[in-house]
Amino acid sequence: MKIATLLMEKANYDAQLMGDINAYLVSLKANDIPSISTEMMIRELNGMGYTVDEESLVDLLSNSRYVSKVTTDTIELVHRHNTRLKKISKIH
């Protein structure tokens, strides 16, 4: 197999992995789940066919716009206040 083909497969794998991670994080946020254990996230990803350990998951999530803090123990999601609710409460 050519090196270019291997590099392309790796890039596709990485992109698909990040897409699935982001979809999972968005799902957690949609269900008002503020955090998840890193171990549970790894189990979910393993169930999807990925091979990820704690350190690599921390590296992957260190710049995620959905994550406020990530350690080898927990993943805390960004908490955004609902600005519409704030505006309504100021009116009343």
Secondary structure, DSSP 8 states (H G I E B T S, - for coil): --HHHHHHHHHHHHHHHHHHHHHHHHHHHHTT--EEEHHHHHHHHHHTT----HHHHHHHHTT-TTEEEE-SSEEEE-----HHHHHHHHH-
